[in-house]
């Protein structure tokens, strides 16, 4: 009998890892937003990135993952940085 992975807990751990990594991404985006707002520049890209960070832990792929390997594939290095 092999080791059985509790995927519900694994999904929660993965979501928490995502939340931890995204936390450091908000401050630079906030600063960029304030600078852009001060000079009247378009902030839509900044707002979209912030929303993508907020939405990432709720991605349906996380809930659908049936293995640890599938969870590991659910990562956006451009958005979150390295794992």
C-alpha positions in Angstrom: 0.0 0.0 0.0 1.5 3.3 -1.1 1.3 6.8 0.4 -2.0 8.5 -0.1 -1.9 12.2 -0.7 -4.7 14.4 0.8 -5.3 16.5 -2.3 -7.6 18.9 -0.5 -4.8 19.8 1.9 -2.3 19.9 -1.0 -4.5 22.4 -2.9 -4.8 24.5 0.3 -1.0 24.5 0.7 -0.5 25.4 -3.0 -3.0 28.3 -2.7 -1.1 29.5 0.4 2.2 29.3 -1.5 0.7 31.4 -4.3 -0.6 33.9 -1.8 2.8 34.2 -0.2 4.6 34.7 -3.5 2.1 37.3 -4.7 2.2 39.4 -1.5 5.6 40.8 -2.6 4.2 41.7 -6.0 1.6 44.2 -4.8 3.8 46.9 -3.4 5.7 47.6 -6.6 2.5 47.6 -8.5 0.9 50.0 -6.1 3.9 52.3 -6.4 3.7 52.2 -10.2 -0.1 52.8 -10.0 0.4 55.9 -7.8 3.1 57.3 -10.1 1.0 56.7 -13.2 -2.0 58.3 -11.6 0.0 61.4 -10.6 1.0 62.1 -14.2 -2.2 61.0 -15.8 -0.9 57.9 -17.5 -3.0 54.8 -18.3 -3.1 52.4 -15.3 -5.1 49.6 -17.0 -2.1 47.3 -17.3 -1.2 47.7 -13.6 -4.9 47.2 -12.5 -5.1 44.0 -14.7 -1.9 42.6 -13.2 -3.1 43.3 -9.6 -6.5 41.6 -10.4 -4.7 38.6 -11.9 -2.7 38.3 -8.7 -5.9 38.5 -6.7 -7.6 35.9 -8.8 -4.8 33.4 -9.1 -5.5 31.3 -6.0 -9.1 30.8 -7.2 -8.2 29.3 -10.5 -10.4 26.3 -11.3 -7.3 24.3 -12.4 -6.2 24.2 -8.7 -9.5 22.6 -7.6 -9.4 20.2 -10.6 -5.8 19.0 -9.9 -5.8 15.4 -9.0 -2.0 15.0 -8.4 0.8 17.0 -6.9 2.4 17.1 -10.4 -0.7 18.8 -11.8 -0.6 21.4 -9.0 3.0 22.2 -9.7 2.1 22.9 -13.3 -0.3 25.6 -12.1 2.1 28.4 -11.8 2.7 31.6 -13.8 6.3 32.6 -13.5 5.7 35.8 -15.3 3.1 36.8 -12.8 4.4 35.2 -9.6 8.1 34.7 -10.2 10.0 31.5 -9.5 8.4 28.8 -7.5 
